[in-house]
Amino acid sequence: MGRLPALEPGDYQFFRTNDPALAAAVGKERTFYVEQAHDSLTFISQPDSTGAPRRFGYGLHRGHHVILVDRKFDLDVFTIPFKARPPQGPVPVQLNTNFNAALYFGRRLDFYHVNSRALLAGRQEPQIRTVGLGYGVFTGLGSTIINPDVTGQRSQVAEYEGFVVHAGAAAIYDARIFNLGLAIGADQLLGPDGRHWIYQRKPWFGVLFGLDLN
């Protein structure tokens, strides 16, 4: 979970609060434009049928918090450090650590936990913690070791590195410094040995990893 010095102004969805006064002010609305001014938040609702949005302020107090959510689409480039392949025929579980890269596209949810913490001399300051989660699909390119054992003894070459195209689905956790995901996918081996490869279009499980460059 990361920490931010301030909440960026923008559109957020109200998720939860432990302050009954704020819950009453929010009512049934869920989407607001939110701005932070040091130790307070300003909520501006979407225009209603009268064309006049509601506007109200909320002072941050110790012991009370509000959780806001920013939903958006996400496009990232990841590496796949390893793929775990279930056993196929006489070949046991395999761990593929060859080069693999993936282009990921999905839905991202950033949760912002906003409250106030006590400082020396009785002062308080806002505290914002954030965590990002996501889910989506990916596709990419990679390589894998091809030998007679994984082609039913039909490969004409003793051993070589084959070229694969992969695709699948993943769940992503954003740790602010890096992004980490759990993935399930399948590979398509290119070339004449593709029709003999025991893992052709068979599911594998792996990890997506990428640095947060934003």
Residue frames as qw, qx, qy, qz and C-alpha x, y, z in Angstrom:
[[0.000, 0.889, 0.458, 0.000, 0.00, 0.00, 0.00],
 [0.460, 0.294, 0.005, 0.838, 1.48, 3.33, -1.06],
 [0.182, -0.723, -0.392, 0.538, 1.19, 6.80, 0.45],
 [0.339, 0.626, 0.321, 0.624, 0.46, 10.08, -1.31],
 [0.228, -0.094, -0.293, 0.924, 1.17, 13.64, -0.15],
 [0.363, 0.309, 0.201, -0.856, -2.22, 14.83, -1.46],
 [0.545, 0.415, 0.728, -0.036, -5.27, 13.62, -3.34],
 [0.143, -0.007, 0.504, 0.852, -5.26, 14.61, -7.00],
 [0.454, 0.360, 0.264, -0.771, -8.41, 16.56, -7.93],
 [0.238, 0.121, -0.800, -0.537, -10.71, 14.57, -10.19],
 [0.758, -0.150, -0.202, -0.602, -13.75, 12.33, -10.51],
 [0.042, 0.215, -0.933, 0.286, -14.06, 9.61, -7.89],
 [0.639, -0.362, -0.553, -0.393, -16.65, 7.12, -6.78],
 [0.414, -0.513, 0.482, -0.577, -17.59, 7.22, -3.12],
 [0.570, 0.086, -0.816, -0.039, -16.97, 3.75, -1.69],
 [0.652, -0.506, -0.555, 0.105, -17.26, 3.82, 2.09],
 [0.043, 0.574, -0.354, 0.737, -16.91, 5.93, 5.24],
 [0.455, -0.336, -0.759, 0.323, -17.18, 5.37, 8.98],
 [0.004, -0.145, -0.260, 0.955, -18.48, 8.92, 9.51],
 [0.196, 0.582, 0.785, -0.085, -22.32, 8.99, 9.65],
 [0.114, 0.773, 0.118, -0.612, -22.37, 12.73, 8.90],
 [0.044, 0.446, -0.620, -0.644, -20.50, 12.25, 5.62],
 [0.137, 0.195, 0.950, 0.202, -22.63, 9.23, 4.70],
 [0.190, 0.707, 0.591, -0.338, -25.75, 11.35, 5.20],
 [0.104, 0.724, -0.169, -0.660, -24.33, 14.20, 3.10],
 [0.053, -0.244, 0.814, 0.524, -23.40, 11.84, 0.27],
 [0.706, 0.241, 0.225, -0.627, -26.82, 10.16, 0.22],
 [0.871, 0.228, 0.434, -0.027, -27.45, 7.84, -2.69],
 [0.500, 0.827, -0.249, -0.062, -25.01, 9.53, -5.07],
 [0.909, -0.230, 0.204, 0.281, -21.79, 7.72, -5.83],
 [0.656, 0.321, 0.171, 0.662, -19.82, 9.85, -8.32],
 [0.183, -0.949, -0.118, 0.229, -18.25, 13.17, -7.30],
 [0.510, 0.640, -0.216, 0.533, -15.58, 15.58, -8.38],
 [0.699, -0.661, -0.169, 0.214, -13.31, 15.78, -5.30],
 [0.368, 0.711, -0.278, 0.531, -10.70, 18.38, -4.38],
 [0.705, -0.455, -0.365, 0.404, -8.44, 18.45, -1.32],
 [0.079, 0.824, -0.149, 0.542, -7.54, 21.69, 0.45],
 [0.033, 0.483, -0.710, 0.512, -5.05, 20.60, 3.14],
 [0.098, 0.000, 0.905, -0.414, -7.27, 19.12, 5.91],
 [0.544, 0.392, 0.451, -0.589, -10.61, 19.12, 4.09],
 [0.264, 0.142, 0.817, 0.493, -12.25, 17.65, 1.01],
 [0.414, 0.364, 0.058, -0.832, -14.74, 19.37, -1.28],
 [0.368, 0.235, 0.887, 0.148, -17.33, 17.14, -2.97],
 [0.366, 0.375, -0.147, -0.839, -19.10, 18.34, -6.11],
 [0.620, 0.234, 0.738, -0.128, -21.86, 16.11, -7.46],
 [0.233, 0.197, 0.694, 0.652, -22.83, 15.57, -11.08],
 [0.298, 0.030, -0.049, -0.953, -25.40, 18.10, -12.40],
 [0.300, 0.308, 0.867, -0.251, -28.95, 16.93, -11.75],
 [0.255, 0.615, 0.687, 0.293, -32.19, 17.61, -13.63],
 [0.057, -0.952, -0.225, 0.201, -32.13, 21.23, -12.43],
 [0.604, 0.662, -0.104, 0.432, -28.61, 21.67, -13.78],
 [0.189, -0.820, 0.354, -0.408, -27.25, 22.65, -10.36],
 [0.711, 0.086, -0.653, 0.247, -24.66, 20.30, -8.83],
 [0.654, -0.748, -0.109, -0.041, -24.49, 19.86, -5.06],
 [0.468, 0.538, -0.445, 0.541, -21.35, 21.09, -3.32],
 [0.669, -0.722, -0.002, -0.177, -20.31, 20.38, 0.25],
 [0.241, 0.664, -0.630, 0.323, -17.13, 20.28, 2.30],
 [0.911, -0.348, -0.220, -0.024, -15.83, 17.61, 4.66],
 [0.102, -0.811, 0.519, -0.248, -13.18, 18.22, 7.31],
 [0.756, 0.146, -0.626, 0.127, -10.76, 15.35, 7.96],
 [0.513, -0.656, 0.336, -0.439, -10.78, 14.22, 11.60],
 [0.095, 0.359, -0.914, 0.162, -8.79, 11.59, 13.45],
 [0.376, 0.094, 0.841, -0.377, -10.77, 8.38, 13.80],
 [0.642, 0.582, 0.342, -0.364, -12.87, 9.03, 10.70],
 [0.277, -0.279, 0.685, 0.613, -12.00, 8.02, 7.17],
 [0.686, 0.550, 0.127, -0.459, -13.39, 8.00, 3.67],
 [0.528, -0.129, 0.732, 0.411, -12.51, 5.58, 0.87],
 [0.498, 0.677, -0.062, -0.538, -12.71, 6.80, -2.72],
 [0.724, 0.062, 0.626, 0.282, -12.27, 4.78, -5.91],
 [0.271, 0.662, -0.344, -0.609, -10.89, 5.85, -9.27],
 [0.778, 0.203, 0.593, 0.050, -11.89, 3.47, -12.08],
 [0.319, 0.758, -0.334, -0.460, -10.12, 3.58, -15.43],
 [0.948, 0.314, -0.017, 0.048, -8.71, 1.48, -18.24],
 [0.449, -0.720, 0.478, 0.226, -5.08, 0.41, -18.05],
 [0.839, 0.519, -0.143, 0.076, -2.52, -0.40, -20.75],
 [0.429, -0.758, 0.489, 0.057, 0.85, -1.78, -19.64],
 [0.703, 0.459, -0.544, 0.007, 3.85, -3.78, -20.81],
 [0.733, -0.535, 0.376, -0.186, 4.90, -6.69, -18.59],
 [0.326, 0.423, -0.844, -0.048, 7.50, -9.40, -18.52],
 [0.917, -0.248, -0.081, -0.303, 6.60, -12.95, -17.48],
 [0.158, -0.684, 0.703, -0.114, 9.49, -14.22, -15.29],
 [0.107, -0.146, 0.983, 0.023, 8.23, -17.78, -15.33],
 [0.726, -0.007, -0.257, -0.638, 5.45, -20.05, -16.55],
 [0.381, -0.192, 0.872, -0.241, 4.46, -23.20, -14.68],
 [0.589, 0.163, -0.542, -0.577, 3.17, -25.85, -17.07],
 [0.807, -0.197, 0.404, -0.384, 1.05, -28.74, -15.71],
 [0.412, -0.260, 0.844, 0.223, 2.25, -32.29, -16.49],
 [0.710, 0.449, -0.170, -0.515, 1.55, -33.62, -19.97],
 [0.906, 0.235, -0.348, -0.047, 1.88, -37.35, -20.57],
 [0.866, -0.146, -0.271, 0.395, 5.29, -38.59, -19.37],
 [0.342, 0.425, -0.187, 0.817, 6.62, -35.05, -18.84],
 [0.357, -0.555, -0.600, 0.451, 6.22, -33.76, -15.23],
 [0.035, -0.959, -0.230, 0.160, 5.46, -30.17, -14.19],
 [0.638, 0.273, 0.097, 0.713, 7.75, -27.78, -16.04],
 [0.189, -0.851, -0.151, 0.466, 8.99, -24.31, -15.08],
 [0.589, 0.548, 0.256, 0.536, 9.71, -22.15, -18.12],
 [0.332, -0.766, -0.082, 0.544, 12.01, -19.20, -17.33],
 [0.489, 0.239, 0.420, 0.727, 12.75, -18.13, -20.90],
 [0.006, 0.156, -0.012, -0.988, 12.16, -14.58, -22.10],
 [0.033, 0.601, 0.771, 0.208, 8.47, -13.62, -22.31],
 [0.009, 0.119, 0.110, -0.987, 6.82, -10.23, -22.74],
 [0.048, 0.575, 0.813, 0.070, 3.17, -9.23, -22.73],
 [0.108, -0.226, -0.104, -0.963, 0.97, -6.26, -23.60],
 [0.097, -0.404, -0.842, 0.344, -1.78, -6.00, -20.96],
 [0.227, -0.286, -0.208, -0.907, -5.12, -4.21, -21.29],
 [0.351, -0.412, -0.831, 0.124, -7.68, -4.16, -18.51],
 [0.336, -0.805, -0.247, -0.423, -9.77, -2.38, -15.93],
 [0.446, 0.146, -0.530, 0.706, -7.99, -0.67, -13.04],
 [0.460, -0.795, -0.324, -0.228, -9.37, 0.31, -9.63],
 [0.369, 0.303, -0.452, 0.754, -7.36, 2.67, -7.40],
 [0.517, -0.709, -0.479, -0.019, -8.60, 2.84, -3.80],
 [0.212, 0.492, -0.295, 0.791, -7.76, 5.96, -1.75],
 [0.561, -0.586, -0.551, 0.196, -8.09, 5.74, 2.04],
 [0.149, 0.576, -0.099, 0.797, -8.21, 9.33, 3.34],
 [0.583, -0.695, -0.411, 0.094, -8.05, 10.18, 7.04],
 [0.007, 0.871, -0.267, 0.413, -6.10, 12.33, 9.51],
 [0.806, -0.142, -0.438, 0.373, -3.23, 11.42, 11.81],
 [0.410, -0.909, -0.050, 0.052, -2.04, 13.12, 14.99],
 [0.587, 0.510, -0.293, 0.556, 1.30, 14.93, 15.13],
 [0.461, -0.203, -0.485, 0.715, 3.23, 16.49, 18.00],
 [0.023, 0.127, 0.208, -0.969, 1.70, 19.42, 19.90],
 [0.401, 0.453, 0.643, -0.470, -1.81, 18.18, 19.12],
 [0.346, 0.503, -0.340, -0.715, -1.60, 19.00, 15.42],
 [0.749, 0.236, 0.617, -0.053, -3.13, 16.80, 12.76],
 [0.151, 0.499, -0.530, -0.668, -2.32, 16.26, 9.10],
 [0.851, 0.288, -0.029, -0.439, -4.10, 14.43, 6.28],
 [0.359, -0.349, 0.851, 0.159, -2.98, 10.90, 5.52],
 [0.761, 0.420, -0.111, -0.482, -3.69, 9.26, 2.17],
 [0.428, -0.271, 0.850, 0.145, -2.99, 5.61, 1.52],
 [0.670, 0.459, -0.182, -0.555, -3.63, 4.02, -1.84],
 [0.484, -0.145, 0.848, 0.160, -3.67, 0.61, -3.46],
 [0.516, 0.423, -0.339, -0.663, -4.33, -0.30, -7.08],
 [0.566, 0.038, 0.823, -0.031, -5.96, -3.50, -8.33],
 [0.453, 0.464, -0.336, -0.683, -6.82, -4.56, -11.83],
 [0.668, 0.106, 0.736, 0.010, -8.01, -7.33, -14.08],
 [0.473, 0.686, -0.203, -0.514, -7.75, -7.80, -17.81],
 [0.936, 0.265, 0.207, 0.101, -6.29, -9.70, -20.74],
 [0.199, -0.750, 0.488, 0.398, -2.84, -9.86, -22.29],
 [0.902, 0.405, 0.111, 0.099, -1.04, -11.04, -25.37],
 [0.153, -0.862, 0.445, 0.188, 2.61, -11.17, -26.26],
 [0.759, 0.495, -0.421, 0.028, 5.68, -12.99, -27.50],
 [0.572, -0.645, 0.497, -0.100, 8.16, -15.33, -25.90],
 [0.509, 0.461, -0.720, -0.093, 10.37, -18.37, -26.28],
 [0.835, -0.336, 0.341, -0.271, 10.58, -21.90, -24.94],
 [0.152, -0.465, 0.852, 0.186, 12.95, -24.84, -25.15],
 [0.877, 0.259, -0.061, -0.401, 11.94, -27.42, -27.76],
 [0.062, -0.452, 0.887, 0.064, 13.39, -30.92, -27.70],
 [0.426, -0.027, -0.838, -0.340, 12.26, -34.47, -28.54],
 [0.106, -0.224, -0.854, 0.457, 10.76, -34.95, -25.06],
 [0.246, 0.471, 0.394, -0.750, 8.15, -32.19, -25.60],
 [0.485, 0.410, -0.350, -0.689, 7.38, -33.12, -29.22],
 [0.924, 0.058, 0.283, -0.251, 6.75, -36.85, -28.82],
 [0.614, -0.296, 0.592, 0.430, 10.24, -37.59, -30.22],
 [0.594, 0.647, 0.446, 0.174, 9.18, -35.97, -33.53],
 [0.010, 0.951, -0.161, -0.263, 11.49, -32.96, -33.47],
 [0.842, 0.468, -0.068, 0.261, 14.20, -33.09, -36.13],
 [0.242, 0.688, -0.406, 0.551, 16.58, -31.03, -33.97],
 [0.537, -0.120, -0.716, 0.430, 18.08, -32.23, -30.67],
 [0.251, -0.709, -0.482, 0.450, 17.21, -28.97, -28.88],
 [0.235, 0.329, 0.191, 0.894, 16.47, -25.37, -29.83],
 [0.046, 0.374, 0.458, -0.805, 14.63, -22.30, -28.56],
 [0.139, 0.512, 0.746, 0.403, 11.19, -22.03, -30.15],
 [0.075, -0.078, 0.002, -0.994, 9.19, -18.85, -30.73],
 [0.072, -0.501, -0.858, 0.087, 5.73, -18.65, -29.11],
 [0.218, -0.384, -0.131, -0.888, 2.77, -16.29, -29.15],
 [0.222, -0.298, -0.853, 0.367, 0.78, -16.26, -25.90],
 [0.320, -0.431, -0.167, -0.827, -2.49, -14.84, -24.62],
 [0.425, -0.329, -0.805, 0.251, -4.51, -15.05, -21.41],
 [0.343, -0.811, -0.227, -0.416, -6.07, -13.25, -18.47],
 [0.507, 0.092, -0.517, 0.684, -4.50, -11.72, -15.36],
 [0.399, -0.869, -0.290, -0.039, -5.22, -10.01, -12.04],
 [0.484, 0.488, -0.218, 0.693, -2.85, -7.13, -11.21],
 [0.507, -0.767, -0.272, 0.284, -1.65, -5.56, -7.95],
 [0.363, 0.752, -0.090, 0.542, -0.03, -2.12, -8.12],
 [0.686, -0.504, -0.271, 0.449, 2.58, -1.58, -5.40],
 [0.008, 0.978, -0.007, -0.208, 3.37, 1.93, -6.77],
 [0.211, -0.677, 0.604, 0.365, 7.02, 1.05, -7.43],
 [0.063, 0.176, -0.897, -0.400, 6.18, -2.06, -9.44],
 [0.759, 0.052, -0.025, -0.649, 3.17, -3.98, -10.75],
 [0.112, -0.206, 0.971, -0.036, 2.69, -7.68, -10.04],
 [0.722, 0.104, -0.085, -0.679, 0.08, -9.99, -11.53],
 [0.504, -0.067, 0.859, -0.052, -1.08, -13.59, -11.48],
 [0.478, 0.420, -0.388, -0.667, -1.80, -14.94, -14.94],
 [0.683, 0.106, 0.722, -0.001, -3.28, -17.91, -16.73],
 [0.391, 0.659, -0.307, -0.564, -2.57, -18.27, -20.41],
 [0.885, 0.178, 0.421, 0.093, -1.81, -20.53, -23.34],
 [0.170, -0.603, 0.520, 0.580, 0.99, -20.65, -25.92],
 [0.821, 0.543, 0.142, -0.104, 1.02, -21.17, -29.66],
 [0.555, -0.428, 0.510, 0.499, 4.37, -22.51, -30.89],
 [0.532, 0.747, -0.145, -0.371, 5.28, -21.19, -34.34],
 [0.083, 0.558, -0.796, -0.221, 7.03, -23.43, -36.83],
 [0.649, 0.104, -0.668, -0.349, 6.71, -27.04, -38.02],
 [0.306, -0.009, -0.878, 0.367, 7.02, -28.53, -34.52],
 [0.367, -0.137, 0.239, -0.888, 3.89, -26.69, -33.36],
 [0.785, -0.069, -0.323, -0.524, 1.61, -29.57, -34.31],
 [0.761, -0.011, -0.626, 0.173, 3.70, -31.99, -32.21],
 [0.091, 0.369, -0.515, 0.768, 4.36, -29.79, -29.18],
 [0.361, -0.386, -0.838, 0.134, 2.65, -31.26, -26.11],
 [0.127, -0.484, -0.440, 0.746, 1.95, -27.78, -24.65],
 [0.021, 0.189, 0.467, 0.863, 0.35, -26.34, -27.77],
 [0.406, -0.421, -0.236, -0.776, -2.62, -24.20, -26.62],
 [0.648, -0.395, -0.632, 0.156, -2.52, -25.90, -23.20],
 [0.292, -0.914, -0.060, -0.274, -2.96, -23.71, -20.09],
 [0.613, 0.101, -0.443, 0.647, -0.06, -22.48, -17.99],
 [0.396, -0.880, -0.260, 0.039, 0.13, -20.40, -14.81],
 [0.624, 0.213, -0.116, 0.743, 2.58, -17.60, -14.24],
 [0.288, -0.728, -0.259, 0.566, 3.46, -14.17, -12.92],
 [0.386, 0.769, 0.186, 0.474, 3.44, -10.80, -14.67],
 [0.521, -0.586, -0.137, 0.606, 5.95, -8.21, -13.54],
 [0.391, 0.670, 0.215, 0.593, 6.46, -4.59, -14.58],
 [0.343, -0.226, -0.280, 0.868, 7.99, -1.39, -13.23],
 [0.074, 0.874, 0.467, -0.109, 5.74, 1.61, -12.65],
 [0.488, 0.095, 0.167, 0.852, 7.26, 4.34, -14.81],
 [0.049, -0.793, -0.408, -0.450, 4.45, 6.88, -14.32]]
